[in-house]
């Protein structure tokens, strides 16, 4: 059995990033797009932590990953408030209906 190395983490992060990007492009539902954005941020966190572990051994990557987690929590809180307002106005979270908000 081979040990888990940096390449394994990078492949996992690439798969997560691809899945998140595909989800953001394909989905029309606002919640699906938010889930895709979270997958992108998780892929970035995996890269940060992997490079932190396999490079100099410092905690710089872990500290940056913590900031990304805080950023993701703030993003979710703001996005859910926007989605609730959008849903109360249009009774849908379909992002294509956002064109009706111009005015």
C-alpha positions, 0 to 999 in steps of 0.5 A: 500500500502506498503512503498518501503523498502530496499528489494524492491531495492535489488530485483530490483538490482538483476533483473537488474544484472541477465538481464545484466549477461544473456545479456552478456552471450547470445549476440554475438553482441558487442553492446549487450555485452556493454548494458549488462555491463551497466545493471550490473553497474546500478545494482551496483549503485542501491545497493550502493544508497539503502544501503547508504539511509537505513544504516547510512544516509551518502553520501558514497554510493552516492559518490561511485555511482557517481564514477561508473557513471564516470567509465561507461561513460569512459568505453562506450567511450573506447568501442565504439572507439574499436567497430568502429575500429573493424567494420571498419576492419571486417564490423561487430561487431560480437565478434566471428570474433575477433579471426581473429585479432590474429597474 
